[in-house]
């Protein structure tokens, strides 16, 4: 590994970030082709089902620079695939183009790849360097690695709380406590766009009547999920408006209760339902889950150690006095603090 390899890999990471939120269940990948210190091609995986980063990088090379490919190095954040999916294997493309050196950020833990792409390129006589900025490249695709490694979606917890630790006021049919600012609300919707599914509990659905869609950020709305054990949620809620697919986790499905785009999944509520939900999402190839509330549901994920990251927004100028306490999360999992729209964002990670 050398500093020049790291320099070009950082550009690959920048490219890969352009695809975050649109490539699932595939990873976000960036690729760069360099010859004699000059970048002659670059690309990233734009969305699932479309050409991979390596293909886009090769296709971006001008006709006059094509002769340089056998003298070039291709940098890629993730091991090139070695199997046929919706697109052909990228390692075969690299071999066919005569590229003699490949620098990879991290290996692919998908059982269909998992070192096979590296082995095939080495067998073809290509110099392969693995592990350049591996931590950064792995963090970039944490949902992908979690999904393949733990056989469940990556779980992100999200809530906002007052300075004295409440996520809502005590209300009897009144308005919810407004903690986020207009700017931080945009960040919340950006976070939604980066997840495949979003989950709330019965109380949150009843009290807040959320839509759980994207309104303040461009992108794909997540799959909407709600837990409704006893079937008390009315079909008139925004969640069931048919505008987006919605899954209801319940004890007893009610035939004909909901209109289009609503699926009822029966769970065994005599057992812990969280593993059942995660297992169902894994079977649906849902790679990332955002849990937005309420407090009891969030705490249940924390207590079961079924979470990977958490985003906690704190309004330091808001004191409630009494209300619904925020979840309790291990202090040692705090990894960073930032400011957003005047509020403090606490980032936690396991």
JOGI-V799666 format. One line per field, one symbol per residue. phi: phi as a letter, one per 20 degrees, with the letter a starting at -180 (. if undefined). A space follows every 10 residues. Layout:
phi->???
This chain:
phi->.cffffgfff fgfgffffef ncdgeefecd bbdcclmcfd ababffbgnd gfgffffffe ffgfegfegf dddddbfcgg fccececfff ffffffemfd bcddfbfeef ffclnfffff fffenefcdc oelffffffg dgffffgfed lbffddebbc bffendeaef cdnefffedf dgffffffff fgfecfbccc effffffelf eldecdbfqe fffecbebge mefffefggd fnfbfcddeb ebfdfnfdef mcdddedeff dfefffffff fffemeebcd ddqeffffff fffeldbdbb cdedefedde nbrefffdcg ffefdaccdb mneeddddbd
